[in-house]
Amino acid sequence: MTQSRLIKHIKSVNWYRQETGAVVYLVSVPTLAVLNHLRAGMDLVCYQTRNLLRMYYNEDYLFKRARRVFSKFLEDKNYLSTAHKIWLQKTGSIEHKIKRIKEIDIDQVSNQKLLALNKQVARLSWQFWNLPIFLDIFDANADWFLENYLSSKRKPTPLEIKLLIRPEQLSYYHQYQLAVLKIINYKKTKVSLDQALNEVANDFYFISCSYKSGSPLTVVDVRRDFNSLKKNSPRVVIRGFENYSQIIREQKQNIRYKYRLGKQERDIINFFAGLALWREQRKAMAQKISFAFEKFGQEIARRSKYPWQRINICPPDYMDKIPVSKKVVSYYEKLIKNNYLVLYNKEKRTIDFLSKKICSAAIKYLEPIDLDISELSGQIACMGKQRGRVKIVTNEDYFNKFKSGDILVTAMTRPEFMPLIKKAKAIVTDEGGIGCHAAIVSRELNKPCIIGTRQATRVLKDGDLVEVDADQGIIKKLK
């Protein structure tokens, strides 16, 4: 891969960016599986640092892939549901194996067995991420499909469309909150408070996991959330959660009746609602796999007499002996020190790690910044208008700086951002489509939210006074 060829290509296209806090050990297999699945060549470039992963997609490439999938759906309305069922069957088998892994007493496992279990998780992750449909191809252009394929003369408003594609099931995070709130009734049973807290921690162990940490939810975490949630009319909140599905269904039915939506329009809306549900399920399974990776990775690090921070910069499938080879650790320490780019080489059919020289040159064009602009725009996820001070939060390392009433500005929200979202006056993201986490959660909490600004985290700075006008989709810097 020559530098001039790659740079020429990067400069010639528009890029859609995804970003997440991530360590190599937890995100390496998903990244390589996606690269191998899409085989996009220079149209998908991955940028990895010690605690961050960015995926850069050629927008035209994503659009072509999305049109191809959508065309299959138009030919066969069962296309998505069939693919989803196949995935659920495969995922059910993977989840069963992860549950068995969760119960393993790791202290009783030999070195050979530990390495074999670690490789098993890597194989499960690879299988999991080779999806029948790569859901993210619709992130940047779902609005275009809805706008161009909904044929009613009187179309639902953008916000009504966002409601129509909202999943009718509670998110896993809100299922967890409901379970915590129901502990309030523990006195009416023979179950002790400690036992009730422990059961919730065991059922929702994965809620605290991400691509950056596989640490499971603890009883201490559940007790903290229990003490916090019980202060705010818990029985009212419980009723709201329990009635959520019915309320959403009724709201959707009213919109369908209002616009007399025909079967084709309902099918198209159900297609995107199906994508949103699938993403929620994918997210939960990915969190469970992160837990399994870290469980074994931490133990491999301990037995190798390395701190976890040195092992978690290495891919898990390079763990082939204990203690881990110093050569492997040194190689990835050098690689991660300089950050690196990865892409799929179509000619050789291999995954290429690009040189430091190419990475330094390429990132300048992948991350152009216009510091002189005073106004940003994006998609409206939830309407409203708020003024406040910006706090840039890209991952959990920066959670402590966020205060109640701040404007949350991030690349993309994830389940672990929920405590911040609740405290935020408004939410602004670089990325996301109509079915993304920020869009769904902001509507549930009625928080003004603008998604897909592309460069809010780079243009705005901590402490900037801004107005988030989510009625117009505009963020203004105020002097």
C-alpha positions as CSV (number, residue, x, y, z in Angstrom):
1,M,0.0,0.0,0.0
2,T,1.7,3.2,-1.1
3,Q,1.3,6.4,0.8
4,S,0.5,8.5,-2.3
5,R,-2.3,6.1,-3.4
6,L,-4.0,6.0,0.0
7,I,-3.7,9.8,0.5
8,K,-5.1,10.5,-2.9
9,H,-8.1,8.2,-2.2
10,I,-8.7,9.7,1.3
11,K,-8.7,13.3,-0.1
12,S,-11.2,12.3,-2.9
13,V,-14.1,11.0,-0.7
14,N,-16.4,12.1,2.1
15,W,-15.9,10.0,5.3
16,Y,-18.4,8.9,7.8
17,R,-16.8,8.3,11.2
18,Q,-17.7,6.0,14.1
19,E,-15.9,6.3,17.4
20,T,-15.8,4.3,20.6
21,G,-13.6,4.0,23.7
22,A,-11.8,0.7,23.2
23,V,-8.8,-1.3,24.1
24,V,-7.3,-3.6,21.5
25,Y,-7.9,-6.9,23.5
26,L,-11.7,-6.3,23.5
27,V,-12.1,-4.7,20.1
28,S,-9.5,-6.4,17.9
29,V,-11.6,-9.4,16.8
30,P,-14.8,-7.4,16.1
31,T,-12.7,-4.9,14.0
32,L,-11.0,-7.6,12.0
33,A,-14.3,-9.5,11.5
34,V,-16.0,-6.4,10.1
35,L,-13.0,-5.6,7.8
36,N,-13.1,-9.2,6.5
37,H,-16.9,-9.2,6.2
38,L,-17.1,-5.9,4.2
39,R,-13.9,-6.3,2.3
40,A,-14.1,-2.6,1.5
41,G,-10.4,-2.0,0.8
42,M,-9.6,1.7,1.1
43,D,-13.3,2.5,1.6
44,L,-13.0,1.5,5.3
45,V,-10.0,2.6,7.4
46,C,-9.7,1.8,11.1
47,Y,-7.7,4.0,13.5
48,Q,-6.6,2.5,16.8
49,T,-5.0,4.2,19.8
50,R,-4.5,2.9,23.3
51,N,-8.1,3.7,24.4
52,L,-9.9,4.6,21.2
53,L,-11.1,3.1,18.0
54,R,-12.4,5.1,15.0
55,M,-13.9,3.5,11.9
56,Y,-13.9,5.7,8.7
57,Y,-16.3,4.7,6.0
58,N,-16.5,6.1,2.5
59,E,-20.1,7.5,2.5
60,D,-20.6,6.5,-1.1
61,Y,-19.6,3.0,-0.3
62,L,-22.0,2.8,2.6
63,F,-24.8,4.1,0.5
64,K,-24.2,1.5,-2.2
65,R,-24.2,-1.3,0.3
66,A,-27.3,0.0,1.9
67,R,-29.1,0.3,-1.4
68,R,-28.2,-3.3,-2.2
69,V,-29.6,-4.6,1.1
70,F,-32.7,-2.4,0.8
71,S,-33.3,-3.6,-2.8
72,K,-33.3,-7.2,-1.5
73,F,-35.9,-6.2,1.1
74,L,-38.1,-4.6,-1.5
75,E,-38.0,-7.8,-3.5
76,D,-38.7,-9.9,-0.4
77,K,-40.3,-8.3,2.6
78,N,-39.2,-11.2,4.8
79,Y,-35.6,-10.6,3.9
80,L,-34.7,-8.8,7.2
81,S,-36.8,-10.9,9.5
82,T,-35.3,-14.1,8.0
83,A,-31.7,-12.8,8.4
84,H,-32.6,-11.7,11.9
85,K,-33.9,-15.2,12.8
86,I,-30.7,-16.8,11.5
87,W,-28.6,-14.4,13.6
88,L,-30.7,-15.0,16.7
89,Q,-30.3,-18.8,16.4
90,K,-26.5,-18.4,16.0
91,T,-26.3,-15.8,18.8
92,G,-28.4,-18.1,21.1
93,S,-25.8,-20.8,20.8
94,I,-23.0,-18.2,21.4
95,E,-24.8,-16.8,24.4
96,H,-25.2,-20.3,25.9
97,K,-21.5,-20.8,25.7
98,I,-20.8,-17.4,27.2
99,K,-23.0,-18.3,30.2
100,R,-21.0,-21.5,30.7
101,I,-17.8,-19.4,30.5
102,K,-19.2,-17.0,33.1
103,E,-19.6,-19.8,35.7
104,I,-16.0,-21.1,35.3
105,D,-13.9,-20.9,38.4
106,I,-10.8,-19.5,36.8
107,D,-8.5,-20.3,39.7
108,Q,-9.0,-24.0,39.0
109,V,-8.2,-23.8,35.3
110,S,-4.7,-24.9,34.0
111,N,-2.7,-22.6,31.7
112,Q,-3.4,-24.7,28.7
113,K,-7.1,-24.7,29.4
114,L,-7.1,-20.9,30.0
115,L,-5.5,-20.3,26.6
116,A,-8.0,-22.6,24.9
117,L,-10.9,-20.8,26.5
118,N,-9.5,-17.5,25.5
119,K,-9.2,-18.7,21.8
120,Q,-12.8,-20.0,22.1
121,V,-14.1,-16.6,23.0
122,A,-12.1,-15.1,20.0
123,R,-13.8,-17.7,17.7
124,L,-17.2,-16.9,19.2
125,S,-16.6,-13.2,18.6
126,W,-15.6,-13.8,15.0
127,Q,-18.7,-15.8,14.4
128,F,-20.9,-13.2,16.1
129,W,-19.5,-10.3,14.0
130,N,-19.9,-12.0,10.7
131,L,-23.5,-10.8,10.5
132,P,-25.9,-11.6,7.6
133,I,-26.3,-7.8,7.4
134,F,-23.9,-5.2,8.6
135,L,-26.4,-2.9,10.3
136,D,-24.2,0.2,10.4
137,I,-24.4,0.7,6.6
138,F,-27.7,2.6,7.2
139,D,-26.3,4.9,9.9
140,A,-25.5,7.8,7.5
141,N,-28.4,7.5,5.1
142,A,-31.5,6.0,6.8
143,D,-33.3,9.4,6.5
144,W,-32.7,9.3,2.7
145,F,-34.5,5.9,2.3
146,L,-37.4,7.0,4.5
147,E,-37.8,10.3,2.6
148,N,-37.6,8.7,-0.8
149,Y,-39.5,5.5,-0.3
150,L,-42.4,6.6,1.9
151,S,-44.9,7.5,-0.9
152,S,-47.8,9.0,1.1
153,K,-48.8,12.5,-0.1
154,R,-49.0,13.4,3.6
155,K,-45.8,12.0,5.1
156,P,-45.3,11.8,8.9
157,T,-43.0,14.4,10.2
158,P,-39.3,13.5,10.8
159,L,-40.0,13.2,14.6
160,E,-43.1,11.0,14.0
161,I,-41.0,8.8,11.8
162,K,-38.4,8.5,14.6
163,L,-41.2,7.4,16.9
164,L,-42.5,4.9,14.3
165,I,-39.1,3.1,14.1
166,R,-38.5,3.1,17.9
167,P,-38.3,-0.4,19.3
168,E,-41.4,-1.3,21.3
169,Q,-39.3,-3.2,23.9
170,L,-37.5,-1.5,26.8
171,S,-33.8,-1.1,26.2
172,Y,-31.6,-3.5,28.2
173,Y,-30.5,-0.5,30.4
174,H,-34.1,0.3,31.2
175,Q,-34.9,-3.3,31.9
176,Y,-32.0,-3.2,34.4
177,Q,-33.4,-0.1,36.0
178,L,-36.9,-1.7,36.2
179,A,-35.3,-4.7,37.9
180,V,-33.5,-2.5,40.4
181,L,-36.7,-0.5,41.1
182,K,-38.7,-3.7,41.8
183,I,-36.3,-4.5,44.6
184,I,-38.3,-1.9,46.6
185,N,-40.9,-4.6,47.0
186,Y,-38.4,-7.1,48.4
187,K,-39.9,-6.7,51.9
188,K,-43.1,-8.3,50.7
189,T,-41.2,-11.6,49.9
190,K,-38.9,-13.9,51.9
191,V,-36.0,-12.7,49.7
192,S,-33.4,-10.5,51.6
193,L,-32.3,-7.2,50.2
194,D,-28.7,-8.6,49.6
195,Q,-30.1,-11.6,47.8
196,A,-32.3,-9.4,45.6
197,L,-29.4,-7.1,44.8
198,N,-27.2,-10.1,43.9
199,E,-29.8,-11.6,41.6
200,V,-30.0,-8.3,39.6
201,A,-26.2,-8.1,39.4
202,N,-26.1,-11.6,38.1
203,D,-28.8,-11.1,35.5
204,F,-27.4,-7.9,34.2
205,Y,-23.7,-8.4,34.7
206,F,-22.9,-7.2,31.2
207,I,-24.6,-3.8,31.5
208,S,-21.3,-2.2,32.7
209,C,-19.2,-3.8,30.0
210,S,-18.0,-2.0,26.8
211,Y,-15.2,-2.2,24.3
212,K,-12.9,-0.5,26.8
213,S,-13.8,-2.6,29.9
214,G,-15.2,-6.0,30.5
215,S,-15.6,-5.5,34.2
216,P,-19.0,-7.0,35.3
217,L,-21.7,-5.2,37.2
218,T,-21.3,-5.8,41.0
219,V,-23.7,-5.8,43.9
220,V,-22.1,-2.5,45.0
221,D,-23.1,-1.0,41.7
222,V,-26.6,-2.3,42.0
223,R,-26.9,-1.0,45.6
224,R,-25.7,2.5,44.5
225,D,-28.3,2.6,41.7
226,F,-31.0,1.2,44.0
227,N,-30.4,4.0,46.5
228,S,-30.4,6.6,43.8
229,L,-33.5,5.4,41.9
230,K,-35.7,4.9,45.0
231,K,-35.6,8.6,45.7
232,N,-37.7,9.5,42.6
233,S,-41.2,8.2,42.9
234,P,-40.2,4.6,42.1
235,R,-43.7,3.2,41.8
236,V,-44.6,5.8,39.2
237,V,-41.4,5.0,37.2
238,I,-42.1,1.3,37.5
239,R,-45.6,1.8,36.0
240,G,-44.1,3.9,33.2
241,F,-41.6,1.2,32.4
242,E,-44.3,-1.6,32.6
243,N,-46.6,0.4,30.3
244,Y,-43.9,1.5,27.9
245,S,-44.6,-1.1,25.2
246,Q,-48.3,-0.4,25.2
247,I,-47.8,3.4,25.1
248,I,-45.4,3.1,22.1
249,R,-47.7,0.8,20.2
250,E,-50.6,3.2,20.7
251,Q,-48.6,6.2,19.6
252,K,-47.5,4.3,16.5
253,Q,-51.0,3.3,15.8
254,N,-52.3,6.9,16.0
255,I,-49.6,8.0,13.5
256,R,-50.4,5.2,11.1
257,Y,-54.1,6.1,11.3
258,K,-53.5,9.8,11.0
259,Y,-51.6,9.4,7.7
260,R,-53.5,6.4,6.4
261,L,-50.2,4.6,5.9
262,G,-50.4,1.7,3.3
263,K,-48.9,-1.7,3.6
264,Q,-45.7,-0.7,1.7
265,E,-45.1,2.3,3.9
266,R,-45.7,0.2,7.0
267,D,-43.3,-2.5,5.8
268,I,-40.6,0.1,5.2
269,I,-41.0,1.6,8.6
270,N,-41.0,-1.9,10.2
271,F,-37.7,-2.6,8.3
272,F,-36.0,0.3,10.1
273,A,-37.7,-0.5,13.4
274,G,-36.3,-4.0,13.0
275,L,-32.8,-2.6,12.4
276,A,-33.1,-0.6,15.6
277,L,-34.2,-3.7,17.7
278,W,-31.4,-5.8,16.1
279,R,-28.8,-3.2,17.1
280,E,-30.0,-3.2,20.7
281,Q,-29.7,-7.0,20.8
282,R,-26.3,-6.9,19.1
283,K,-25.0,-4.3,21.6
284,A,-26.0,-6.5,24.6
285,M,-24.3,-9.6,23.1
286,A,-21.1,-7.6,22.3
287,Q,-21.0,-6.5,26.0
288,K,-21.2,-10.1,27.1
289,I,-18.3,-11.1,24.8
290,S,-16.3,-8.2,26.2
291,F,-16.8,-9.6,29.7
292,A,-15.6,-13.0,28.6
293,F,-12.5,-11.6,26.9
294,E,-11.5,-9.6,29.9
295,K,-12.2,-12.4,32.4
296,F,-9.6,-14.6,30.6
297,G,-7.3,-11.7,29.5
298,Q,-6.9,-10.4,33.1
299,E,-6.0,-13.9,34.3
300,I,-3.5,-14.5,31.5
301,A,-1.9,-11.1,32.4
302,R,-1.8,-12.1,36.1
303,R,-0.2,-15.5,35.4
304,S,2.3,-13.8,33.0
305,K,3.2,-11.2,35.8
306,Y,2.1,-8.4,33.5
307,P,-0.2,-5.5,34.4
308,W,-3.5,-5.8,32.5
309,Q,-2.7,-2.4,30.8
310,R,0.2,-4.0,29.0
311,I,-1.7,-7.1,27.8
312,N,-4.9,-5.3,26.8
313,I,-3.0,-3.5,23.9
314,C,-2.5,-6.9,22.3
315,P,-5.0,-8.9,20.2
316,P,-6.4,-11.9,22.2
317,D,-5.6,-14.4,19.5
318,Y,-1.9,-13.7,20.1
319,M,-2.1,-15.2,23.6
320,D,-0.6,-18.6,22.7
321,K,1.5,-19.3,25.8
322,I,1.9,-18.3,29.5
323,P,3.8,-16.2,30.3
324,V,3.0,-14.1,27.2
325,S,5.9,-13.6,24.9
326,K,7.8,-10.4,25.6
327,K,8.2,-10.1,21.9
328,V,4.5,-9.9,21.3
329,V,4.0,-7.3,24.1
330,S,6.9,-5.2,22.9
331,Y,5.7,-5.2,19.3
332,Y,2.2,-4.0,20.2
333,E,3.5,-1.4,22.7
334,K,5.5,0.1,19.9
335,L,2.6,-0.1,17.5
336,I,0.1,1.5,19.9
337,K,2.6,4.2,20.9
338,N,2.4,5.6,17.4
339,N,-1.3,4.7,16.9
340,Y,-2.0,2.8,13.7
341,L,-4.4,2.4,10.8
342,V,-5.8,-0.9,9.6
343,L,-7.6,-1.8,6.3
344,Y,-8.5,-4.7,4.2
345,N,-6.1,-5.3,1.2
346,K,-8.4,-6.4,-1.6
347,E,-5.4,-7.5,-3.8
348,K,-3.7,-9.7,-1.3
349,R,-7.0,-10.5,0.7
350,T,-5.2,-9.7,3.9
351,I,-5.6,-7.2,6.8
352,D,-2.8,-4.6,6.5
353,F,-1.3,-2.6,9.4
354,L,-0.1,0.6,7.9
355,S,3.3,2.2,8.6
356,K,3.7,5.1,11.0
357,K,4.6,7.4,8.1
358,I,1.4,6.6,6.2
359,C,-0.7,6.9,9.4
360,S,0.6,10.3,10.2
361,A,-0.1,11.6,6.7
362,A,-3.5,9.9,6.4
363,I,-5.0,11.1,9.7
364,K,-4.6,14.7,8.7
365,Y,-7.0,14.2,5.8
366,L,-9.4,11.9,7.7
367,E,-9.8,14.4,10.5
368,P,-10.1,17.9,8.8
369,I,-11.1,20.6,11.3
370,D,-12.7,24.0,10.7
371,L,-12.0,25.9,13.9
372,D,-13.4,29.2,12.6
373,I,-17.1,28.1,12.4
374,S,-19.5,29.4,15.0
375,E,-22.4,27.2,14.1
376,L,-22.9,23.5,13.6
377,S,-25.8,21.5,12.2
378,G,-27.0,18.0,12.4
379,Q,-30.1,15.7,12.5
380,I,-32.8,16.4,15.0
381,A,-33.2,13.4,17.3
382,C,-35.4,15.0,20.0
383,M,-36.7,18.6,19.8
384,G,-36.1,21.3,22.4
385,K,-33.8,24.2,23.1
386,Q,-31.2,24.6,25.8
387,R,-28.2,26.8,26.7
388,G,-25.3,25.6,28.7
389,R,-21.6,24.9,29.0
390,V,-20.0,22.2,26.8
391,K,-18.3,19.2,28.2
392,I,-16.5,16.9,25.7
393,V,-16.7,13.3,26.9
394,T,-15.3,10.7,24.5
395,N,-15.0,7.8,27.0
396,E,-15.3,6.8,30.7
397,D,-12.0,8.5,31.6
398,Y,-13.8,11.8,31.3
399,F,-17.0,11.0,33.1
400,N,-16.0,12.6,36.4
401,K,-15.7,16.1,34.9
402,F,-19.3,16.1,33.8
403,K,-21.7,18.1,36.0
404,S,-25.5,18.3,36.1
405,G,-26.7,20.9,33.6
406,D,-23.8,20.6,31.2
407,I,-24.2,20.0,27.5
408,L,-23.0,16.5,26.6
409,V,-20.9,16.5,23.5
410,T,-19.5,13.2,22.4
411,A,-18.7,11.1,19.3
412,M,-21.5,8.6,20.0
413,T,-23.3,7.6,23.2
414,R,-23.3,4.1,24.5
415,P,-25.1,2.4,27.4
416,E,-22.4,3.4,29.8
417,F,-23.2,7.1,29.1
418,M,-26.6,6.8,30.7
419,P,-25.7,8.5,34.0
420,L,-24.4,11.5,32.1
421,I,-27.3,11.7,29.7
422,K,-29.7,11.9,32.7
423,K,-27.7,14.9,34.0
424,A,-27.3,16.7,30.7
425,K,-29.3,19.6,29.5
426,A,-28.9,18.5,25.9
427,I,-26.9,16.0,23.9
428,V,-24.8,16.6,20.8
429,T,-23.0,13.8,18.9
430,D,-20.6,13.6,15.9
431,E,-22.2,10.5,14.6
432,G,-25.4,8.5,14.5
433,G,-28.6,7.9,12.6
434,I,-32.2,7.8,13.4
435,G,-31.9,4.4,15.2
436,C,-28.8,5.1,17.2
437,H,-28.5,5.0,21.0
438,A,-28.5,8.8,21.5
439,A,-31.6,9.2,19.3
440,I,-33.6,6.5,21.1
441,V,-32.6,7.4,24.6
442,S,-33.0,11.2,24.2
443,R,-36.6,10.6,23.0
444,E,-37.3,8.4,26.0
445,L,-36.0,11.0,28.4
446,N,-37.2,14.0,26.4
447,K,-33.8,15.6,26.2
448,P,-32.9,18.0,23.3
449,C,-30.6,16.1,21.0
450,I,-28.8,16.7,17.8
451,I,-26.9,13.8,16.2
452,G,-24.6,13.5,13.2
453,T,-22.8,16.9,13.4
454,R,-19.6,15.2,12.3
455,Q,-17.2,17.5,14.1
456,A,-18.7,18.8,17.3
457,T,-16.1,17.1,19.5
458,R,-13.3,18.8,17.5
459,V,-14.8,22.2,16.9
460,L,-16.3,22.8,20.4
461,K,-14.2,23.0,23.6
462,D,-14.9,22.4,27.2
463,G,-16.5,25.4,28.8
464,D,-17.9,26.9,25.5
465,L,-21.3,28.5,26.1
466,V,-23.6,27.2,23.4
467,E,-27.2,27.1,22.4
468,V,-28.5,23.7,21.3
469,D,-31.6,24.4,19.1
470,A,-32.9,20.9,18.5
471,D,-36.0,22.4,16.9
472,Q,-33.8,23.5,14.0
473,G,-30.9,21.1,14.3
474,I,-28.4,23.9,15.0
475,I,-25.7,24.4,17.7
476,K,-24.5,28.0,18.1
477,K,-21.5,29.2,20.0
478,L,-22.5,32.1,22.1
479,K,-20.1,35.0,22.9
